[in-house]
Amino acid sequence: MEETPKASRLHIAILGRRNAGKSSLINALTNQKVALVSDIPGTTTDPVYKAMEILPIGPVMIIDTAGVDDAGHLGTLRVERTMQVLNKADLVIIVLEAETGVTQYEKALIEGIKVKRIPIIGAINKSDIMELSQEKIKSWSEDFKIPLLPISVKNRKGIEALKQLIVAYAPSDWQGPPVIGDLIKKGDTVILVTPIDSAAPKGRLILPQVQTIRDILDHDGLTIVVKETELKQAFANLRQLPQLVVTDSQAFASVAADTPPEVMLTSFSILFARHKGDLEVLVSGVKSIDHLKPGDKVLIAEACTHHRQKDDIGTVKIPRWLQEKVGGNLEFEWVAGSHFPEDLSKYSLIIHCGACMLNRRDMLHRLSEVSDKEVPVVNYGILIAHIHGVLKQALEPFPHIQRILGE
C-alpha cells in the first residue's frame, strides 16, 4: 500500500450554491486543476474527490459537490447526491458569495449540517469583487454561529488562512479508536492469520490486514504473518506466547482450535467493527440471529464492489450458514458500494462487511440509520464467530463488550 487509503482520510466536503466558486476553491486548496471550472451554472454534476495533505492533520479527502440550488429533474438528483456526501463528511466548508451573502439555501444548509453535528466553516468568496466590512462578516458569523473567512479563489487571497481554519475546526475524534495499538504494548508479538484462497487478491494482502500490520508497527509491536495451515508451526517456533492472534473470520474455527486458551484471539473484522463503527451495537445484534425463522428478510451490505467467486463470503457462505442454522430458507437482499437502502424496517437482520472502504463517519451514519429503525445489525466477523461458537473467545480483548453476551 503506497498511499493512505481514502477511507482513512479526514473527509472535507465543499458545499454551496452553483457558481459560488466551490470547484475553484478545491483547485486553490490543492494547487491543481482538479475540478472543471466554468461560468455555466451546474458544471459540477457528481461529487469530485481529491486526496491531499494538510499539515498537521495529515491525509485528507476534499470533496467538490454540485450546487445546492440546482434545478430541474437532473438538478434534484444532483442535489440528493450532494446531500448524501454529508453522511461521510467530517468537516464542511460552505462557500458563499460576497455579493449575495447568506440566502435561503445557505440558511437551510447550515441548519441541516448542524443537525448532523458536523463542524462548519464559511468561506465568503469573490471578496476581490466586493469587499465586505468586518462588522458585516461578524454579524453573519454570530447569526449562524460559524466562523466566516473572506477569500478570493481568483487571486488566492485567504487560502492559507482557510487551511489554518480547517486545522482548527477538524474534529479531534474523527479517526476513532486504533485498529489494534491500544491492545498491545511495546515488544508484544501478534500473529496475523491470513488465508490464501481463491478469494484472496493476487500478489497482495487485503486492506484490513495491511492496516493492522501498520498499526502494530506504529505501536512498536512485533508481527508474524502466517496462513492458517502454518499457525501450529508458528507457535512451535516461538519461545514466548504471543499477546494476541488475529485471524480472517473465515478461518475462525480452525484457528480457535489451534490457539492455546491463554492466548487472546480475535479477527480483523472485529477489530474494524470497533475502529470504523460501534462494536457494542454490532455485538448486541447477534442475539437476533438465534430468533431468525424461515422467510425472514436479511440484508447483506458490502461497502466495496468486487468480482464474486463461487465461494464468496457475502453471497454464498453467510447465506448458507444462516439457512443451516435457521433450518429453512431466508429471503436475502444485497447492496454494494455507497448505496444503502432508505427502507430498513422490512429486514429482520442486517449484516455489514468490515467497512474497510468506508470512513468512520459513514459507517456510524449507517449504524444510526439502522438503530433508528430498531433493526439488529452485525458485521461479517461477529456473525461468523457466533455461528462457529467462538464469539465469546474472540471478544476477550474487549471484556466490557464480552459481557453483553452474558454467561
C-alpha positions in Angstrom: 0.0 0.0 0.0 1.8 3.1 -1.2 -0.7 5.8 -0.1 -3.2 6.4 2.7 -6.5 4.7 1.9 -9.4 7.0 1.0 -11.4 5.7 4.0 -8.5 6.7 6.4 -8.5 10.4 5.4 -10.4 13.3 7.1 -13.3 14.0 4.7 -13.8 17.7 3.9 -16.9 18.5 1.9 -17.3 21.8 0.0 -20.9 22.8 -0.4 -22.7 25.9 -1.7 -24.8 27.3 -4.5 -24.0 27.0 -8.2 -21.2 29.2 -9.4 -20.2 30.2 -5.8 -16.7 29.0 -6.5 -16.6 25.6 -5.0 -14.7 24.0 -7.8 -12.3 26.9 -8.0 -11.8 26.5 -4.2 -10.8 22.9 -4.4 -8.4 23.8 -7.2 -6.9 26.5 -5.0 -6.6 24.3 -1.9 -4.9 21.6 -3.9 -3.0 24.0 -6.1 -4.0 21.7 -9.0 -6.7 21.8 -11.7 -8.7 19.0 -10.1 -12.3 20.2 -10.8 -13.7 21.6 -14.1 -14.4 25.3 -13.8 -16.7 27.4 -16.0 -19.2 30.3 -15.8 -22.0 28.0 -16.7 -24.1 27.1 -13.6 -24.2 23.4 -12.8 -20.8 22.5 -14.2 -20.1 20.0 -11.4 -22.6 17.2 -11.6 -21.3 14.3 -9.4 -19.1 14.7 -6.3 -15.4 15.0 -7.2 -12.8 13.6 -4.7 -9.2 14.7 -4.4 -6.7 13.4 -1.9 -4.1 15.8 -0.4 -2.2 16.6 2.8 -3.0 19.4 5.1 -0.5 19.6 8.0 -0.6 18.9 10.9 -3.8 16.9 10.2 -2.1 14.8 7.6 -4.0 13.0 4.7 -7.4 14.5 3.9 -10.0 14.0 1.2 -11.5 17.1 -0.4 -15.0 16.6 -1.9 -16.4 19.0 -4.5 -20.2 18.9 -4.9 -23.0 20.1 -7.2 -24.8 23.3 -6.2 -27.5 23.0 -3.6 -29.7 25.3 -5.7 -29.5 23.1 -8.8 -32.9 22.9 -10.6 -34.9 20.5 -12.8 -35.2 16.8 -12.6 -31.5 16.1 -13.0 -30.7 19.0 -10.8 -32.8 17.5 -8.0 -30.9 14.2 -8.4 -27.6 16.1 -8.2 -28.7 17.9 -5.0 -29.6 14.5 -3.5 -26.1 13.2 -4.2 -24.6 16.4 -2.7 -26.6 15.9 0.5 -25.5 12.3 0.7 -21.9 13.4 0.9 -22.8 14.8 4.3 -23.1 11.2 5.6 -19.3 10.8 5.2 -18.2 14.4 5.8 -16.0 15.1 8.9 -15.9 18.8 8.2 -17.9 21.1 5.8 -16.8 24.3 4.1 -19.8 26.3 2.9 -18.9 28.7 0.1 -20.9 31.9 -0.1 -20.6 34.8 -2.5 -19.8 38.3 -1.1 -22.4 40.0 -3.4 -25.4 37.8 -2.4 -24.4 36.8 1.1 -26.4 34.3 3.1 -29.5 33.2 1.1 -32.3 30.7 2.0 -30.1 27.9 0.5 -27.2 28.6 2.9 -29.6 29.0 5.9 -31.2 25.7 5.2 -27.8 24.0 4.6 -26.3 25.3 7.8 -29.3 24.1 9.8 -29.2 20.7 8.2 -25.5 20.3 8.8 -25.8 21.3 12.5 -28.4 18.6 13.0 -25.8 16.1 11.8 -23.3 17.7 14.3 -20.7 18.3 11.6 -18.2 21.2 12.1 -18.8 24.0 9.6 -16.6 26.7 8.2 -17.9 29.5 6.0 -15.8 30.8 3.1 -17.0 34.1 1.6 -15.7 34.0 -2.0 -15.3 36.8 -4.6 -14.1 39.3 -2.0 -12.0 40.8 -4.8 -15.2 41.9 -6.5 -16.9 43.2 -3.3 -15.1 43.8 -0.1 -17.3 43.2 3.0 -16.9 45.2 6.2 -15.7 43.3 9.3 -18.9 44.3 11.0 -20.9 42.5 8.3 -18.8 39.4 8.5 -19.0 39.4 12.3 -22.8 39.8 12.1 -23.3 36.8 9.8 -20.9 34.7 11.8 -22.8 35.5 15.1 -26.2 34.9 13.4 -25.3 31.4 12.2 -22.6 30.6 14.8 -20.0 29.5 12.4 -16.6 31.0 11.6 -16.5 33.1 8.4 -13.5 34.0 6.3 -13.4 36.3 3.2 -11.4 34.7 0.4 -10.8 35.1 -3.3 -10.0 32.0 -5.2 -9.2 34.1 -8.2 -6.1 35.7 -6.6 -5.7 33.1 -3.8 -6.5 35.6 -1.1 -7.3 33.8 2.2 -6.5 30.3 1.0 -3.7 29.7 3.5 -5.8 31.2 6.3 -8.6 28.8 5.3 -6.3 25.9 5.7 -5.5 27.1 9.2 -9.2 27.2 9.9 -9.5 23.6 8.6 -6.8 22.6 11.1 -8.5 24.4 13.9 -12.0 23.0 13.3 -11.2 19.5 12.3 -12.8 17.1 14.9 -10.2 15.5 17.1 -12.1 12.2 17.2 -12.6 11.6 13.5 -10.3 8.6 13.4 -11.9 6.7 16.2 -10.0 4.1 18.3 -6.8 2.5 16.9 -7.1 -0.7 14.9 -5.1 -2.7 17.5 -2.5 -0.4 19.0 -4.2 0.0 22.4 -4.4 -3.8 22.8 -0.7 -4.3 22.8 2.4 -2.8 24.5 5.9 -2.3 23.2 7.6 -5.5 22.3 4.4 -7.7 22.2 4.1 -10.2 19.4 0.9 -10.5 17.4 0.2 -13.4 15.0 -1.9 -12.5 12.0 -3.6 -15.4 10.2 -4.3 -14.6 6.5 -5.7 -17.5 4.5 -4.7 -17.5 0.8 -7.7 -18.9 -1.0 -9.5 -18.2 -4.3 -11.0 -15.0 -3.0 -7.6 -13.6 -1.9 -6.2 -10.8 -4.2 -3.2 -11.9 -6.2 0.1 -10.6 -5.1 -1.0 -8.5 -2.1 -2.7 -8.5 1.2 -6.2 -7.1 1.7 -6.6 -3.6 3.2 -7.6 -4.6 6.8 -4.5 -6.9 7.0 -2.2 -4.1 5.8 -3.6 -1.5 8.1 -3.4 -3.9 11.1 0.3 -4.5 10.4 1.0 -0.8 10.1 -0.8 -0.1 13.4 1.2 -2.8 15.2 4.4 -1.3 13.8 3.3 2.2 14.9 2.9 0.9 18.4 6.3 -0.9 18.5 4.9 -4.4 18.3 6.2 -7.5 16.5 4.2 -9.2 13.7 4.2 -12.7 12.4 2.0 -13.3 9.4 1.0 -16.9 8.6 -1.6 -18.9 6.8 -4.0 -20.9 8.9 -2.2 -24.1 8.0 1.1 -22.8 9.4 -0.3 -21.5 12.8 0.8 -24.5 14.8 4.3 -24.2 13.4 4.4 -20.5 14.3 3.5 -21.3 17.9 6.2 -24.0 18.0 8.8 -21.6 16.8 8.1 -19.0 19.5 9.9 -19.1 22.8 7.2 -16.9 24.3 3.5 -17.0 23.5 2.1 -14.0 21.6 -0.1 -11.4 23.1 -2.8 -11.8 20.5 -3.8 -13.8 17.4 -5.9 -12.0 14.8 -7.5 -14.1 12.1 -9.5 -13.8 9.0 -13.1 -14.6 10.0 -13.5 -17.5 7.6 -10.7 -19.4 9.4 -12.2 -18.8 12.9 -13.0 -22.5 13.6 -9.5 -23.9 12.8 -7.6 -21.0 14.3 -9.6 -21.2 17.5 -8.8 -24.9 17.8 -5.0 -24.3 17.2 -4.7 -21.3 19.6 -3.8 -22.0 23.2 -6.5 -20.9 25.6 -4.2 -18.5 27.4 -3.7 -16.5 24.2 -6.3 -13.9 23.2 -8.0 -14.4 19.8 -9.9 -12.0 17.7 -10.5 -11.2 14.0 -9.7 -8.4 11.6 -13.4 -7.9 11.2 -14.0 -7.5 14.9 -11.1 -5.0 15.1 -12.6 -3.0 12.3 -16.1 -3.2 13.9 -14.6 -1.1 16.7 -12.2 1.0 14.6 -14.8 2.0 12.0 -18.1 1.7 13.8 -19.6 0.7 17.2 -18.5 -2.7 18.4 -21.2 -2.7 21.2 -24.0 -2.2 18.7 -22.7 -4.8 16.3 -22.2 -7.4 19.1 -25.7 -6.7 20.5 -27.1 -7.7 17.2 -26.1 -11.3 17.5 -28.9 -12.1 19.8 -31.4 -11.7 16.9 -29.6 -14.4 14.9 -31.0 -17.2 17.2 -34.5 -15.8 16.6 -34.5 -15.8 12.8 -37.1 -18.0 11.2 -37.6 -19.2 7.6 -39.0 -16.5 5.4 -37.4 -13.6 7.3 -35.7 -10.9 5.2 -32.0 -10.3 5.7 -29.9 -7.5 4.1 -26.2 -8.1 3.4 -24.3 -4.9 2.8 -20.8 -4.6 1.4 -19.0 -1.3 1.1 -16.9 -2.3 -1.9 -17.6 -4.0 -5.3 -15.6 -7.0 -6.4 -15.9 -10.0 -8.7 -17.8 -12.7 -7.0 -16.2 -16.1 -6.5 -18.1 -19.4 -6.4 -17.4 -19.5 -2.6 -18.0 -15.7 -2.0 -18.4 -14.9 1.7 -21.3 -12.5 1.3 -23.4 -14.2 -1.3 -22.6 -17.8 -0.7 -21.1 -18.8 2.6 -23.0 -16.5 5.0 -26.4 -17.3 3.4 -25.6 -21.0 3.6 -24.5 -20.9 7.3 -27.6 -18.8 8.3 -30.1 -21.1 6.5 -28.5 -24.2 8.0 -28.9 -22.6 11.4 -32.5 -21.5 10.8 -33.4 -24.8 9.2 -35.1 -23.2 6.2 -34.9 -20.5 3.5 -34.3 -16.9 4.3 -35.0 -14.0 1.9 -31.7 -12.3 1.2 -31.1 -8.9 -0.4 -27.7 -7.5 -1.2 -26.3 -3.9 -1.6 -22.8 -2.9 -2.5 -20.7 0.2 -2.7 -22.0 3.6 -1.4 -25.7 2.6 -1.8 -27.6 1.9 1.4 -31.4 1.4 1.4 -33.7 4.0 2.9 -36.3 1.5 3.9 -34.6 -0.7 6.5 -37.7 -1.6 8.6 -38.6 -4.6 6.5 -35.4 -6.5 7.5 -35.1 -8.9 10.4 -31.3 -8.6 10.4 -28.7 -6.5 8.6 -25.2 -8.0 8.1 -22.5 -5.5 7.1 -19.0 -6.1 5.9 -15.9 -4.9 7.9 -16.3 -1.4 6.3 -12.6 -1.0 5.4 -13.7 1.0 2.4 -15.9 3.4 4.4 -14.6 6.2 6.6 -15.8 6.1 10.3 -18.4 8.8 9.9 -20.1 7.0 7.0 -20.2 3.7 8.9 -21.6 5.4 12.1 -24.2 7.1 9.9 -25.3 3.7 8.6 -25.5 2.3 12.1 -27.5 5.3 13.2 -30.0 4.7 10.4 -30.3 1.1 11.4 -30.8 1.9 15.1 -33.5 4.4 14.3 -35.4 1.6 12.6 -34.7 -0.7 15.6 -33.3 -3.4 13.2 -30.5 -5.6 14.6 -27.2 -5.4 12.8 -24.0 -7.4 12.9 -20.8 -7.5 10.8 -19.3 -10.4 9.0 -16.7 -11.3 11.6 -19.1 -11.1 14.6 -21.7 -13.3 12.8 -19.2 -15.9 11.7 -17.7 -16.1 15.2 -21.2 -16.6 16.7 -22.1 -19.3 14.2 -18.9 -21.2 14.9 -19.4 -20.8 18.7 -16.2 -18.8 19.3 -17.6 -15.2 19.7 -17.0 -15.0 23.4 -13.4 -16.1 22.9 -13.0 -13.7 20.0 -14.1 -10.8 22.3 -11.5 -11.5 25.0 -9.6 -8.3 24.1 -12.7 -6.4 24.8 -14.1 -7.7 28.2 -16.6 -4.8 28.6 -18.1 -5.9 25.2 -17.8 -9.6 26.0 -20.2 -9.1 29.0 -23.0 -8.3 26.5 -23.2 -12.0 25.7 -23.8 -13.0 29.3 -22.8 -16.4 30.6 
